[in-house]
Amino acid sequence: MNSDKLDFTIDLILSMAIKDFAWQEGIPEEEARDKLMSSTAVSLLYDTENKIWTEGSDALIRLYREIG
C-alpha cells in the first residue's frame, strides 16, 4: 500500500475509534479524541511496521484499554 493510502487508512481507523470510544464511554467525541490521541496505543497505531492498523478501530480501543 502506498504511503498516502496507508496514512488515510490509519486516520480513518482513528476517526472510527474516536466515535466508537465516545459512544461506549458516554463521553463527548472531543474528550474521546483527547484521551486516545495522548495514548501509547495511538502512537503504536501510527508505527506502521507493527501493523496494528490492520486490526481496525475495535482493536485500537482494546489496546488503549490494555496499555493506555
C-alpha positions in Angstrom: 0.0 0.0 0.0 1.4 3.4 -0.9 2.1 5.9 1.9 -0.8 8.2 1.2 -3.3 5.4 1.2 -1.8 4.0 4.4 -2.0 7.4 6.1 -5.6 7.8 5.0 -6.5 4.3 6.3 -4.9 4.9 9.7 -6.6 8.3 10.0 -10.0 6.6 9.2 -9.4 3.9 11.8 -8.6 6.5 14.4 -11.7 8.6 13.4 -13.9 5.5 13.8 -12.3 4.6 17.1 -12.9 8.1 18.5 -16.6 7.9 17.6 -17.0 4.3 19.0 -15.0 5.0 22.1 -17.1 8.2 22.8 -20.3 6.2 22.4 -19.0 3.3 24.6 -17.8 5.6 27.4 -20.7 8.0 27.2 -18.4 11.0 26.7 -18.2 13.7 24.1 -16.1 12.9 21.0 -13.7 15.7 21.9 -12.9 14.1 25.2 -12.6 10.7 23.5 -10.2 12.2 20.9 -8.1 13.8 23.6 -7.8 10.6 25.5 -6.9 8.5 22.5 -4.6 11.0 20.9 -2.5 11.2 24.0 -2.2 7.4 24.4 0.5 5.0 23.7 -2.0 3.0 21.6 -2.3 5.7 19.0 1.5 6.1 18.9 1.6 2.4 18.1 -1.1 2.7 15.5 1.0 5.2 13.6 4.0 2.9 13.7 3.1 1.1 10.5 5.7 -1.7 10.9 3.7 -3.4 13.7 0.6 -3.5 11.5 -1.9 -2.6 14.3 -3.8 -0.7 11.7 -4.8 -4.0 10.0 -6.8 -4.9 13.1 -9.3 -2.0 12.9 -10.8 0.5 15.3 -12.1 -2.1 17.8 -8.6 -3.4 18.3 -7.3 0.1 18.8 -9.8 0.7 21.6 -8.9 -2.7 23.2 -5.2 -1.7 23.0 -6.0 1.6 24.6 -7.8 -0.1 27.5 -4.9 -2.5 27.9 -1.9 -0.2 27.8 -3.3 3.4 27.6 
